[in-house]
Amino acid sequence: MPVWGAGMEHNLFRYIWRNSWRDQSAILVVVAISYVFYFVSLDLPKQIVNRAIQGEAFEGGRTTAPFLEFSIGPIDWLGLPHVTLFEGFQLEQIPYLVALCFSFLFFVVINGWMKQLVNTEKGRLGERMLRRLRYQLYDRVLRFPISHFRKVKQAEVATMIKDEVEPLGGFIGDAYVTPAFLGGQALTALFFIILQDWRLGIVSVVVLAIQIILIPLLRRRILELGRQRQLTARQLAGRIAENVDGTIEIHANDTSNYERADIVNRLEKIFLIRFELYQRKFFVKYLNNMLSQVTPFLFYLIGGYLALTGRFDVGSLIAVIGAYKDLPSPIKELIDWQQQGQDAQIKYEQVIEQFTPEGMLAPELQATSDDASAPDGGLSAQALAYYEEGGARMLENAGLEIGASDHLAIVGFNGSGKETLGMLLARLVAPTAGTLRWGDADMATLPEAITGRHISYVGDETYLFPQTILENVVYGLKHRPIAAAQYEGRALMHFQRRIAEAKRTGNPQFDIHAEWIDFGSAGVEDLSGLKRRIIELLPAVELEDDVYQFGLRGRIDPEDEPAVAERFLEARATIHRRLQEPDLAHLVEQFDPMRYNRNMTVAENLLFGTPRGAVFDFATLRDNKQLGKVIEAEGLKPALMAMGEQIATTMVELFADLPPGHPFFDQFSFVSADDLPLVQQLLARVQRSGLEKAAPADQQRLIAITFPYIEARHRLGLIDAELEAKLLAARRRFAETLPEEFRDYIEFYDPQRYNAAAIVQDNMLFGRLIYGQAQAAQRIYRLLFEVVSQLGLKAEVLAVGLDHGVGTGGRRLTQPQRQKVALVRALVRRPRILILNNALAPLEAAVQTRILKALRNEMKDRCLILIADNAALCSVVERVAVMRDGRVVEQGPLDRLARPGTALSDLGIGMQMAAS
């Protein structure tokens, strides 16, 4: 396949022409054709006034005049006489006038259409080039050296690609078309004016020359201010991103006001720059407009004088003024184009400069390849050296030999360079000097198609993409499209257009909807096999329990996975039978459509289902009209208002003298300490008016107070058998009368159906824990585990857990969990070499040892390289390398190095390992 992301042109105009000359040429042809129509439209007003209205075409007693007569000549210097090619149509004066007017209208429409066509095509061209430029910049980001990311801020890089090149898209379409189109219009109008009268032509040329020379000189400072505005805005975005990333440090060190001062200072700089820019810009605009009005003044003065003295006809004067009317706008736009071009060139150079760091990966190293066989043999490092910018020495003259099936631990004191060596071995950074070979191949020349597929690397800080655990694990298998997506009909046509457009804009013809997962690398055939393989790896990294918990709290759609839903319903039935046993019967009150559940809230009993979306959300249920109608129809309103008044009165009596934060506020979750005064005011209003005459809003508030009430928990004795019967009747009416358009917003509880809106655990349990039972949650969890294991459902629960979202940067997981996900991602593609660069450091020491032993088992007959601060882990491997001051000072079998007097013993753990 072609290599994407070659070197970029530093001159914007050359970059535009090199990548769009075909489209530019096609538009320029249309522009050239438009000049003819434009010239005719300028001449027609003169013909209408002189020949039709003043009657020049009918002088000498003629009653008709030729319309659409076409002739050439005479041309004396060519010796060409007057030749009539088409005599036209003979028309009387009024039809002649009408014909000329409609001709003028025709050419106006044609001119407008051609202008619209040119603008549309140059807009399309600009967007294509903007797409090309953004892709090329992003491609270069992917080829930045790892060390460069320490110097750039992600917000600045994203801002440059997204925002700073945005104005370039508008200018790219104008780069060649606008000067040709507007310049041609201006020259055509100017040529027409000179043909009418050379004196008025000279006036136009002089004024235009002043505009063209003076205005760009005044705009130089505006361009410099625009550059400063861009730089300061970029720096502001970077500083705000720093504040977001460092928010914990800001709060912990009470530096929020210092940061405010810094932002205020930056905003002031931006304000001063922008204000000066506006002052200068509007002064230039004023001067340009004034010069544009000077010429019509001179036309009226000079042309009027010549017309009055009989040396210039009125029709020509009107035509000249009409032609000049169209002249200032193209000239002004040409001047604007010149400024935009200079500004765009500055922005383009600034962006390109930021995307051309030293040490970028060659494009060939990231090209896709179907042949990505790993070299035979192990790793060999000879005289490796690595220096950071500024000359800091990280490695010097380091040598290391690692066999193809070695399990090696690299240890050393802080600053020994072991972490840098780990990144060099993974080919994430390039050595400053020395050679690194894999078998017979030089690692510097191996493409990522080989290193990225056969070397797995896990560092001490793992980044997870904001997707699911499963998607983050299979991310390591998406090297290239494995199979094309299947399209039919209109979808196929749309796909073909997308590919054609990608080709025209210099983008690779990749299809994100193709099959990218390389199942063969994982040793499986399809997605279900891949999930089974991932589940097999979870115990090795001790992530199985976490994923199991995620699975219990996860959701599935029974329409997408009917077989899994049926298995969970089978578990529900088994749990229901188990809950009839005497020692479990008092732990759960199961959902029964015919019984009021005293361990659920009043609102939950009324809805008897799981809300979807905000329509039936419990927080806003007070204003729900559907539920309100049911409560009114069942005669529940008086009872619920009285119940709400009792709850409010009890709360005021209990909480009036309690400080905020008292445990009672959590136990009685009807109202917060801040809302207690509002409840007191509500009671006062209701007591004055009575329940029946209370304001409708107050009646709704009283009813809403009852919604969170749980009889088994709050134990106020407010729900008796009579009220239960009314609530059950309201439940049935609500389910029966709910309009069809609202049924998608709630999933009703049904013993025979899987509830897609509820989590897996609630679907299997299908009930609520009974309040007040000791260790009920732990006993029910054990029951769930027993049933899941008995029915062989653990794999299904784990599969649901793999769909757990990890959040931005994996922040919904703990750091140990993120590291474990990264380990699974590294293992699932069966790498030839696994490099753990302090990857186990966030885990507890005992967990590190257990996981390392499991990893050794997974990497049997393959290479495992462990870089660790915890040198005690050396006892788990056979070979050890010890580093000091950027050099490998010792390497060999563990039993030989774990003796007194060795460099390993200097770390203080040699004897400990020997004993172990």
Sequence and secondary structure as in RCSB ss.txt:
>XXXX:A:sequence
MPVWGAGMEHNLFRYIWRNSWRDQSAILVVVAISYVFYFVSLDLPKQIVNRAIQGEAFEGGRTTAPFLEFSIGPI
DWLGLPHVTLFEGFQLEQIPYLVALCFSFLFFVVINGWMKQLVNTEKGRLGERMLRRLRYQLYDRVLRFPISHFR
KVKQAEVATMIKDEVEPLGGFIGDAYVTPAFLGGQALTALFFIILQDWRLGIVSVVVLAIQIILIPLLRRRILEL
GRQRQLTARQLAGRIAENVDGTIEIHANDTSNYERADIVNRLEKIFLIRFELYQRKFFVKYLNNMLSQVTPFLFY
LIGGYLALTGRFDVGSLIAVIGAYKDLPSPIKELIDWQQQGQDAQIKYEQVIEQFTPEGMLAPELQATSDDASAP
DGGLSAQALAYYEEGGARMLENAGLEIGASDHLAIVGFNGSGKETLGMLLARLVAPTAGTLRWGDADMATLPEAI
TGRHISYVGDETYLFPQTILENVVYGLKHRPIAAAQYEGRALMHFQRRIAEAKRTGNPQFDIHAEWIDFGSAGVE
DLSGLKRRIIELLPAVELEDDVYQFGLRGRIDPEDEPAVAERFLEARATIHRRLQEPDLAHLVEQFDPMRYNRNM
TVAENLLFGTPRGAVFDFATLRDNKQLGKVIEAEGLKPALMAMGEQIATTMVELFADLPPGHPFFDQFSFVSADD
LPLVQQLLARVQRSGLEKAAPADQQRLIAITFPYIEARHRLGLIDAELEAKLLAARRRFAETLPEEFRDYIEFYD
PQRYNAAAIVQDNMLFGRLIYGQAQAAQRIYRLLFEVVSQLGLKAEVLAVGLDHGVGTGGRRLTQPQRQKVALVR
ALVRRPRILILNNALAPLEAAVQTRILKALRNEMKDRCLILIADNAALCSVVERVAVMRDGRVVEQGPLDRLARP
GTALSDLGIGMQMAAS
>XXXX:A:secstr
         SSHHHHHHHHHHHHHHHHHHHHHHHHHHHHHHHHHHHHIIIIIIS GGGGGG S EEES EEE  B
GGGTB  EEEE  EEE HHHHHHHHHHHHHHHHHHHHHHHHHHHHHHHHHHHHHHHHHHHHHHHHHHTS GGGGG
TS HHHHHHIIIIITHHHHHHHHHTTHHHHHHHHHHHHHHHHHHHH HHHHHHHHHHHHHHHHHHHHHTHHHHHH
HHHHHHHHHHHHHHHHHHHHTHHHHHHTT HHHHHHHHHHHHHHHHHHHHHHHHHHHHHHHHHHHHHHHHHHHII
IIIHHHHHTTSS HHHHHHHHHHHHTSHHHHHHHHHHHHHHHHHHHHHHHHHHHT  TT   GGGG   S     
SS EEEEEEEEE TTS EEEEEEEEEE TT EEEEEESTTSSHHHHHHHHTTSS  SEEEEEETTEEGGG  HHH
HHHHEEEE SS    SSBHHHHHHGGG SS  B     HHHHHHHHHHHHHHHHTT     TTSB   GGGGT S
SHHHHHHHHHHHTGGGT HHHHHHHHHT    TTT HHHHHHHHHHHHHHHHHTTSTTTTTTEEE  TTS  TTS
 HHHHHH EEE SSTT GGGGGG HHHHHHHHHTT HHHHHHHHHHHHHHHHHHHTT  TT HHHHHSTT  TTT
HHHHHHHHHHHHHH TTTS HHHHHHHHHHHTT  HHHH      HHHHHHHHHHHHHHHHH  GGGGGGEEE  
TTS  TTS HHHHHH EEE TT TTHHHHHHHHHHHHHHHTT HHHHHHHHHT B  GGGTTS HHHHHHHHHHH
HHHT  SEEEEESTTTTS HHHHHHHHHHHHHHTTTSEEEEE S GGGGGGSSEEEEEETTEEEEEEEHHHHSST
TSHHHHTT HHHHHH 
